[in-house]
């Protein structure tokens, strides 16, 4: 749904998300157009515009005029490519980039400035404030880094000129382009004016257009949903997103675990990837060593592996709530960064004041 706009990390996250998602058939290679070429004269762009207009009930002339203003961006086709072959995933290095003291401190400021909306969102959706705050911190560093691509260009480029050499996701981006144009039309926005990430994600929480239409919510009741400037809408929309994917109030995201030493048993536990699929008892039977709280967990768990380059991997036992965090970005590395940043932000938060005991009556 969203990718971090911090470009080195984002490139890795996009790659890992693609590995987690179902793969589509590779397209035949075709020469890309020159940089910044207009889509105005492209027959495939016009055909796509007519199809979007028919499917979404939009004025075909309006859609075609919008697409005629889109420009191919060669840099986007480079940014969506996976890292060079042989590049090792490294959780420790990724965590060091994404979970640091400065980001945690900024998260605490965001929490203090938006306490009202975070408390309301927690009461309604059951999502802890620190998780919502951490999402905004990982995605855009609290609005500092939102991406400076025209979303129209990003989605048109990835719809019509998705690069060869990796799993083809042009169908996904065509759907997002349709959602973007429909949203712009409904909101009376100029499609050329909206900026976002190279993948077309928008605002402080980096929602893709389909997610804006499906999950974004008016948090302060002003009659408008604004994920670019209104923290009330940002907070409520992120909390709702988690809730819609099944966030369970009070459930930990993960527990401590030692993976089985037997490679066959470890492979069995890793096969479902992030999806919780095993009871605590079954994991123990397969040789996993769970901590005490994990052994008492009643629901399914997943053995989550976080590779550390040439060093030994790290492991956690993920719950259903860990899986929910990965719905924001299909990467266990991303989810763990959000969870760790949330913990660091909460650690910085001063404890609530204790009630003052009244003096006994004489």
FIKOLGU-786433 format. One record per residue (C-alpha): residue number from 1; residue in one letter; chain; x, y, z. Coordinates in Angstrom, 2 decimals, decimal comma. Example, Ala and Ser with C-alpha at 12.3 -4.5 7.8 and 13.67 -1.06 7.14 Angstrom:
BEGIN
TORMI|1|a|A|12,30|-4,50|7,80;
TORMI|2|s|A|13,67|-1,06|7,14;
This chain:
BEGIN
TORMI|1|x|A|0,00|0,00|0,00;
TORMI|2|x|A|2,71|2,36|0,88;
TORMI|3|x|A|6,45|2,47|0,62;
TORMI|4|x|A|8,83|4,53|2,69;
TORMI|5|x|A|9,93|7,65|0,79;
TORMI|6|x|A|13,48|7,36|2,11;
TORMI|7|x|A|14,78|6,14|-1,21;
TORMI|8|x|A|17,58|3,69|-0,29;
TORMI|9|x|A|15,33|1,94|2,23;
TORMI|10|x|A|12,33|2,25|-0,04;
TORMI|11|x|A|14,02|0,41|-2,87;
TORMI|12|x|A|14,68|-2,53|-0,57;
TORMI|13|x|A|11,19|-2,45|0,90;
TORMI|14|x|A|9,62|-2,42|-2,54;
TORMI|15|x|A|11,72|-5,44|-3,47;
TORMI|16|x|A|10,79|-7,37|-0,38;
TORMI|17|x|A|7,12|-6,46|-0,81;
TORMI|18|x|A|7,20|-7,77|-4,35;
TORMI|19|x|A|8,78|-11,00|-3,15;
TORMI|20|x|A|5,95|-11,44|-0,65;
TORMI|21|x|A|3,23|-10,69|-3,20;
TORMI|22|x|A|2,04|-13,14|-5,89;
TORMI|23|x|A|4,27|-12,90|-8,96;
TORMI|24|x|A|2,85|-12,08|-12,35;
TORMI|25|x|A|4,22|-13,26|-15,65;
TORMI|26|x|A|7,13|-11,25|-16,99;
TORMI|27|x|A|6,34|-9,00|-19,94;
TORMI|28|x|A|8,33|-8,98|-23,10;
TORMI|29|x|A|11,03|-6,32|-23,01;
TORMI|30|x|A|10,27|-3,11|-24,87;
TORMI|31|x|A|12,43|-0,01|-25,30;
TORMI|32|x|A|11,44|2,74|-22,82;
TORMI|33|x|A|10,52|6,17|-24,13;
TORMI|34|x|A|12,84|9,11|-23,70;
TORMI|35|x|A|12,80|10,99|-20,41;
TORMI|36|x|A|9,80|13,31|-19,80;
TORMI|37|x|A|7,95|12,29|-22,97;
TORMI|38|x|A|4,26|13,20|-22,88;
TORMI|39|x|A|1,64|10,47|-22,94;
TORMI|40|x|A|-0,65|12,73|-24,98;
TORMI|41|x|A|-0,06|11,00|-28,31;
TORMI|42|x|A|0,18|7,43|-27,05;
TORMI|43|x|A|-2,59|5,14|-28,30;
TORMI|44|x|A|-2,18|2,81|-25,31;
TORMI|45|x|A|-2,58|5,78|-22,93;
TORMI|46|x|A|-5,76|6,86|-24,71;
TORMI|47|x|A|-7,13|3,30|-24,63;
TORMI|48|x|A|-6,36|3,07|-20,91;
TORMI|49|x|A|-8,05|6,43|-20,33;
TORMI|50|x|A|-11,21|5,32|-22,11;
TORMI|51|x|A|-11,26|2,08|-20,13;
TORMI|52|x|A|-10,85|3,96|-16,82;
TORMI|53|x|A|-13,61|6,41|-17,74;
TORMI|54|x|A|-16,00|3,58|-18,62;
TORMI|55|x|A|-15,20|1,55|-15,50;
TORMI|56|x|A|-15,37|4,50|-13,08;
TORMI|57|x|A|-18,21|6,43|-14,69;
TORMI|58|x|A|-16,01|9,43|-15,44;
TORMI|59|x|A|-16,19|11,90|-18,33;
TORMI|60|x|A|-13,88|10,38|-21,00;
TORMI|61|x|A|-12,76|13,81|-22,19;
TORMI|62|x|A|-11,73|14,80|-18,64;
TORMI|63|x|A|-9,77|11,56|-18,18;
TORMI|64|x|A|-8,03|11,89|-21,56;
TORMI|65|x|A|-7,12|15,52|-20,85;
TORMI|66|x|A|-5,61|14,46|-17,53;
TORMI|67|x|A|-3,59|11,62|-19,04;
TORMI|68|x|A|-2,39|13,89|-21,82;
TORMI|69|x|A|-0,62|15,94|-19,15;
TORMI|70|x|A|1,19|12,91|-17,70;
TORMI|71|x|A|4,89|12,54|-18,40;
TORMI|72|x|A|7,08|9,45|-18,48;
TORMI|73|x|A|9,72|9,62|-15,74;
TORMI|74|x|A|12,74|7,41|-16,33;
TORMI|75|x|A|13,91|7,81|-12,73;
TORMI|76|x|A|10,75|6,08|-11,52;
TORMI|77|x|A|11,44|3,01|-13,63;
TORMI|78|x|A|14,88|2,81|-12,03;
TORMI|79|x|A|13,60|3,25|-8,48;
TORMI|80|x|A|11,15|0,34|-8,70;
TORMI|81|x|A|13,84|-2,09|-9,78;
TORMI|82|x|A|15,25|-4,57|-7,25;
TORMI|83|x|A|18,77|-4,10|-5,88;
TORMI|84|x|A|21,62|-5,81|-7,70;
TORMI|85|x|A|21,71|-9,60|-7,60;
TORMI|86|x|A|23,42|-10,86|-4,49;
TORMI|87|x|A|22,42|-7,90|-2,30;
TORMI|88|x|A|21,79|-9,38|1,13;
TORMI|89|x|A|18,92|-8,29|3,32;
TORMI|90|x|A|20,20|-6,85|6,58;
TORMI|91|x|A|17,75|-6,20|9,41;
TORMI|92|x|A|20,36|-4,67|11,70;
TORMI|93|x|A|21,44|-2,14|9,09;
TORMI|94|x|A|17,86|-1,33|8,10;
TORMI|95|x|A|16,83|-0,86|11,74;
TORMI|96|x|A|19,75|1,48|12,34;
TORMI|97|x|A|18,53|3,72|9,50;
TORMI|98|x|A|14,87|3,73|10,45;
TORMI|99|x|A|14,81|3,52|14,27;
TORMI|100|x|A|17,02|6,18|15,79;
TORMI|101|x|A|16,87|8,67|18,64;
TORMI|102|x|A|16,04|11,65|16,40;
TORMI|103|x|A|13,06|9,94|14,79;
TORMI|104|x|A|11,80|8,70|18,17;
TORMI|105|x|A|12,07|12,21|19,63;
TORMI|106|x|A|10,17|13,66|16,69;
TORMI|107|x|A|7,56|10,93|17,18;
TORMI|108|x|A|7,09|11,97|20,79;
TORMI|109|x|A|6,49|15,57|19,63;
TORMI|110|x|A|3,92|14,35|17,09;
TORMI|111|x|A|2,16|12,35|19,83;
TORMI|112|x|A|2,07|15,33|22,20;
TORMI|113|x|A|0,79|17,67|19,49;
TORMI|114|x|A|-1,97|15,26|18,45;
TORMI|115|x|A|-2,89|13,64|21,74;
TORMI|116|x|A|-6,60|14,31|21,25;
TORMI|117|x|A|-6,83|12,58|17,89;
TORMI|118|x|A|-4,66|9,66|18,93;
TORMI|119|x|A|-6,79|9,05|22,03;
TORMI|120|x|A|-9,99|9,24|20,01;
TORMI|121|x|A|-8,60|6,85|17,40;
TORMI|122|x|A|-7,52|4,37|20,06;
TORMI|123|x|A|-10,96|4,48|21,68;
TORMI|124|x|A|-12,68|3,88|18,34;
TORMI|125|x|A|-10,32|1,49|16,56;
TORMI|126|x|A|-8,33|-0,10|19,40;
TORMI|127|x|A|-4,93|0,75|17,88;
TORMI|128|x|A|-2,30|2,05|20,34;
TORMI|129|x|A|-1,16|5,64|19,71;
TORMI|130|x|A|2,49|4,66|19,45;
TORMI|131|x|A|1,77|2,34|16,51;
TORMI|132|x|A|0,01|5,10|14,57;
TORMI|133|x|A|2,78|7,58|15,40;
TORMI|134|x|A|5,46|5,10|14,31;
TORMI|135|x|A|3,80|4,52|10,93;
TORMI|136|x|A|3,92|8,25|10,18;
TORMI|137|x|A|7,54|8,34|11,35;
TORMI|138|x|A|8,69|5,47|9,16;
TORMI|139|x|A|6,69|6,61|6,14;
TORMI|140|x|A|7,51|10,32|5,95;
TORMI|141|x|A|9,52|11,29|9,04;
TORMI|142|x|A|6,44|13,17|10,27;
TORMI|143|x|A|5,88|14,93|6,99;
TORMI|144|x|A|9,47|15,93|6,24;
TORMI|145|x|A|9,94|13,52|3,34;
TORMI|146|x|A|6,74|12,84|1,39;
TORMI|147|x|A|8,11|12,45|-2,12;
TORMI|148|x|A|8,22|15,11|-4,79;
TORMI|149|x|A|6,97|13,22|-7,84;
TORMI|150|x|A|3,75|14,18|-9,55;
TORMI|151|x|A|1,51|11,25|-8,67;
TORMI|152|x|A|-0,03|11,42|-12,14;
TORMI|153|x|A|3,42|10,90|-13,70;
TORMI|154|x|A|4,34|8,09|-11,30;
TORMI|155|x|A|1,18|6,09|-11,87;
TORMI|156|x|A|1,10|6,66|-15,63;
TORMI|157|x|A|4,76|5,62|-15,95;
TORMI|158|x|A|4,24|2,44|-13,92;
TORMI|159|x|A|0,95|1,65|-15,68;
TORMI|160|x|A|2,18|2,09|-19,23;
TORMI|161|x|A|5,97|1,63|-19,07;
TORMI|162|x|A|6,61|-0,72|-16,18;
TORMI|163|x|A|10,25|-1,80|-16,56;
TORMI|164|x|A|11,16|-5,26|-17,74;
TORMI|165|x|A|13,54|-7,29|-15,65;
TORMI|166|x|A|11,23|-7,80|-12,69;
TORMI|167|x|A|7,76|-9,13|-11,93;
TORMI|168|x|A|5,23|-7,07|-13,86;
TORMI|169|x|A|2,99|-4,99|-11,59;
TORMI|170|x|A|1,55|-2,72|-14,26;
TORMI|171|x|A|-1,96|-4,07|-13,58;
TORMI|172|x|A|-1,70|-2,95|-9,96;
TORMI|173|x|A|-0,66|0,53|-11,04;
TORMI|174|x|A|-3,41|0,78|-13,64;
TORMI|175|x|A|-5,90|0,15|-10,84;
TORMI|176|x|A|-4,19|2,80|-8,73;
TORMI|177|x|A|-4,25|5,26|-11,62;
TORMI|178|x|A|-7,99|4,68|-11,97;
TORMI|179|x|A|-8,46|5,23|-8,23;
TORMI|180|x|A|-6,32|8,37|-8,34;
TORMI|181|x|A|-8,27|9,95|-11,21;
TORMI|182|x|A|-11,58|9,02|-9,58;
TORMI|183|x|A|-10,44|10,57|-6,28;
TORMI|184|x|A|-9,23|13,74|-8,00;
TORMI|185|x|A|-12,52|14,08|-9,87;
TORMI|186|x|A|-14,58|13,58|-6,70;
TORMI|187|x|A|-12,44|16,00|-4,70;
TORMI|188|x|A|-12,22|18,51|-7,58;
TORMI|189|x|A|-8,43|18,31|-7,47;
TORMI|190|x|A|-6,16|19,05|-10,39;
TORMI|191|x|A|-4,45|15,68|-11,05;
TORMI|192|x|A|-1,22|17,45|-11,97;
TORMI|193|x|A|-1,01|19,20|-8,60;
TORMI|194|x|A|-0,75|16,15|-6,31;
TORMI|195|x|A|2,78|15,17|-5,23;
TORMI|196|x|A|3,87|11,90|-3,68;
TORMI|197|x|A|6,35|9,04|-3,77;
TORMI|198|x|A|7,78|7,40|-6,87;
TORMI|199|x|A|5,17|4,65|-6,40;
TORMI|200|x|A|2,27|7,10|-6,16;
TORMI|201|x|A|1,77|7,12|-2,38;
TORMI|202|x|A|0,28|10,31|-0,95;
TORMI|203|x|A|0,41|12,36|2,24;
TORMI|204|x|A|1,90|11,88|5,71;
TORMI|205|x|A|0,82|8,21|5,91;
TORMI|206|x|A|1,71|7,52|2,25;
TORMI|207|x|A|-1,64|6,00|1,30;
TORMI|208|x|A|-1,99|4,70|-2,23;
TORMI|209|x|A|-5,04|6,19|-4,02;
TORMI|210|x|A|-7,15|3,03|-3,63;
TORMI|211|x|A|-6,46|3,08|0,11;
TORMI|212|x|A|-7,45|6,73|0,35;
TORMI|213|x|A|-10,79|5,87|-1,23;
TORMI|214|x|A|-11,29|2,75|0,88;
TORMI|215|x|A|-9,85|3,57|4,31;
TORMI|216|x|A|-9,23|7,32|4,71;
TORMI|217|x|A|-11,55|9,02|7,16;
TORMI|218|x|A|-12,48|12,54|8,27;
TORMI|219|x|A|-11,01|12,52|11,77;
TORMI|220|x|A|-12,11|15,95|12,97;
TORMI|221|x|A|-15,52|16,18|11,30;
TORMI|222|x|A|-14,69|19,18|9,12;
TORMI|223|x|A|-16,29|17,52|6,09;
TORMI|224|x|A|-13,01|16,94|4,23;
TORMI|225|x|A|-10,34|14,23|4,24;
TORMI|226|x|A|-6,85|15,72|4,05;
TORMI|227|x|A|-3,93|13,32|4,50;
TORMI|228|x|A|-1,41|15,93|3,41;
TORMI|229|x|A|-1,94|18,55|6,12;
TORMI|230|x|A|-4,51|17,43|8,72;
TORMI|231|x|A|-3,11|15,20|11,50;
TORMI|232|x|A|-6,62|14,33|12,71;
TORMI|233|x|A|-7,39|12,70|9,36;
TORMI|234|x|A|-3,96|11,07|9,19;
TORMI|235|x|A|-4,25|9,50|12,64;
TORMI|236|x|A|-7,81|8,28|12,16;
TORMI|237|x|A|-7,07|6,85|8,70;
TORMI|238|x|A|-4,02|4,86|9,82;
TORMI|239|x|A|-5,89|3,48|12,84;
TORMI|240|x|A|-8,85|2,54|10,69;
TORMI|241|x|A|-6,57|0,83|8,19;
TORMI|242|x|A|-5,15|-1,38|10,93;
TORMI|243|x|A|-8,60|-2,11|12,31;
TORMI|244|x|A|-10,00|-3,06|8,90;
TORMI|245|x|A|-7,27|-5,67|8,56;
TORMI|246|x|A|-8,11|-7,19|11,93;
TORMI|247|x|A|-6,01|-5,45|14,57;
TORMI|248|x|A|-6,84|-7,02|17,94;
TORMI|249|x|A|-6,73|-4,65|20,89;
TORMI|250|x|A|-4,28|-5,70|23,59;
TORMI|251|x|A|-2,64|-8,46|21,54;
TORMI|252|x|A|1,17|-8,26|21,35;
TORMI|253|x|A|2,68|-8,07|17,90;
TORMI|254|x|A|5,30|-10,74|18,59;
TORMI|255|x|A|7,10|-12,85|21,14;
TORMI|256|x|A|10,66|-14,02|21,64;
TORMI|257|x|A|11,64|-17,30|19,98;
TORMI|258|x|A|14,65|-19,40|19,10;
TORMI|259|x|A|14,29|-21,09|15,73;
TORMI|260|x|A|14,68|-24,86|15,47;
TORMI|261|x|A|18,21|-26,04|14,81;
TORMI|262|x|A|16,87|-28,74|12,51;
TORMI|263|x|A|16,81|-27,24|9,02;
TORMI|264|x|A|13,78|-29,25|7,88;
TORMI|265|x|A|11,69|-28,19|10,89;
TORMI|266|x|A|12,81|-24,59|10,47;
TORMI|267|x|A|11,84|-24,68|6,79;
TORMI|268|x|A|8,39|-26,02|7,74;
TORMI|269|x|A|7,82|-23,11|10,12;
TORMI|270|x|A|9,10|-20,54|7,63;
TORMI|271|x|A|7,05|-21,84|4,69;
TORMI|272|x|A|3,89|-19,75|5,41;
TORMI|273|x|A|6,10|-16,64|5,68;
TORMI|274|x|A|4,40|-13,86|7,67;
TORMI|275|x|A|1,00|-15,59|7,89;
TORMI|276|x|A|0,38|-16,94|11,43;
TORMI|277|x|A|-0,23|-20,65|10,90;
TORMI|278|x|A|1,05|-22,64|13,88;
TORMI|279|x|A|-0,08|-23,05|17,46;
TORMI|280|x|A|2,47|-22,49|20,19;
TORMI|281|x|A|2,36|-26,22|20,90;
TORMI|282|x|A|3,05|-27,12|17,26;
TORMI|283|x|A|5,96|-24,68|17,07;
TORMI|284|x|A|7,41|-26,26|20,20;
TORMI|285|x|A|6,95|-29,74|18,77;
TORMI|286|x|A|8,95|-28,64|15,72;
TORMI|287|x|A|11,80|-27,51|17,91;
TORMI|288|x|A|11,17|-23,77|18,35;
TORMI|289|x|A|11,92|-22,44|21,83;
TORMI|290|x|A|9,23|-19,91|22,77;
TORMI|291|x|A|9,35|-17,54|25,70;
TORMI|292|x|A|6,88|-18,01|28,55;
TORMI|293|x|A|4,26|-15,56|27,29;
TORMI|294|x|A|4,38|-17,07|23,80;
TORMI|295|x|A|3,77|-20,57|25,17;
TORMI|296|x|A|0,54|-19,27|26,72;
TORMI|297|x|A|-0,61|-17,61|23,48;
TORMI|298|x|A|-3,92|-19,10|22,31;
TORMI|299|x|A|-3,89|-17,97|18,67;
TORMI|300|x|A|-1,73|-18,88|15,68;
TORMI|301|x|A|1,86|-17,73|15,37;
TORMI|302|x|A|4,35|-17,28|12,55;
TORMI|303|x|A|8,09|-17,82|12,69;
TORMI|304|x|A|9,45|-14,59|11,20;
TORMI|305|x|A|13,04|-14,56|9,97;
TORMI|306|x|A|14,98|-11,30|9,71;
TORMI|307|x|A|18,27|-11,80|7,87;
TORMI|308|x|A|21,33|-9,87|9,01;
TORMI|309|x|A|23,62|-10,03|6,01;
TORMI|310|x|A|26,51|-12,38|6,76;
TORMI|311|x|A|25,56|-12,60|10,46;
TORMI|312|x|A|23,04|-15,01|11,96;
TORMI|313|x|A|19,35|-14,16|11,32;
TORMI|314|x|A|17,06|-12,78|14,00;
TORMI|315|x|A|13,72|-14,44|14,69;
TORMI|316|x|A|10,44|-13,46|16,30;
TORMI|317|x|A|7,16|-15,30|16,74;
TORMI|318|x|A|4,64|-13,02|15,03;
TORMI|319|x|A|1,00|-12,83|16,05;
TORMI|320|x|A|-2,02|-11,79|14,01;
TORMI|321|x|A|-1,19|-8,17|14,88;
TORMI|322|x|A|2,29|-8,53|13,37;
TORMI|323|x|A|0,63|-9,71|10,16;
TORMI|324|x|A|-1,69|-6,67|10,28;
TORMI|325|x|A|1,31|-4,31|10,35;
TORMI|326|x|A|2,66|-6,04|7,23;
TORMI|327|x|A|-0,55|-5,16|5,39;
TORMI|328|x|A|0,72|-1,58|5,39;
TORMI|329|x|A|3,86|-2,77|3,63;
TORMI|330|x|A|4,37|-6,43|2,79;
TORMI|331|x|A|7,70|-6,75|4,56;
TORMI|332|x|A|8,53|-8,24|7,93;
TORMI|333|x|A|11,52|-5,87|8,08;
TORMI|334|x|A|9,23|-2,87|7,67;
TORMI|335|x|A|6,80|-4,20|10,29;
TORMI|336|x|A|9,56|-4,80|12,81;
TORMI|337|x|A|10,93|-1,28|12,26;
TORMI|338|x|A|7,48|0,19|12,94;
TORMI|339|x|A|7,11|-1,93|16,08;
TORMI|340|x|A|10,57|-1,04|17,40;
TORMI|341|x|A|10,08|2,67|16,69;
TORMI|342|x|A|6,72|2,55|18,47;
TORMI|343|x|A|8,40|1,01|21,51;
TORMI|344|x|A|11,13|3,66|21,53;
TORMI|345|x|A|8,58|6,49|21,27;
TORMI|346|x|A|6,48|5,06|24,09;
TORMI|347|x|A|9,62|4,69|26,23;
TORMI|348|x|A|10,28|8,43|25,86;
TORMI|349|x|A|6,76|9,39|26,87;
TORMI|350|x|A|6,53|10,62|30,48;
TORMI|351|x|A|4,36|8,45|32,75;
TORMI|352|x|A|0,88|9,83|33,48;
TORMI|353|x|A|0,66|11,92|36,67;
TORMI|354|x|A|-0,36|9,98|39,74;
TORMI|355|x|A|-3,43|11,21|41,65;
TORMI|356|x|A|-2,60|13,15|44,77;
TORMI|357|x|A|-3,98|11,49|47,88;
TORMI|358|x|A|-6,21|13,84|49,87;
TORMI|359|x|A|-5,44|14,43|53,52;
TORMI|360|x|A|-7,69|12,50|55,94;
TORMI|361|x|A|-10,47|14,47|57,52;
TORMI|362|x|A|-9,83|15,55|61,08;
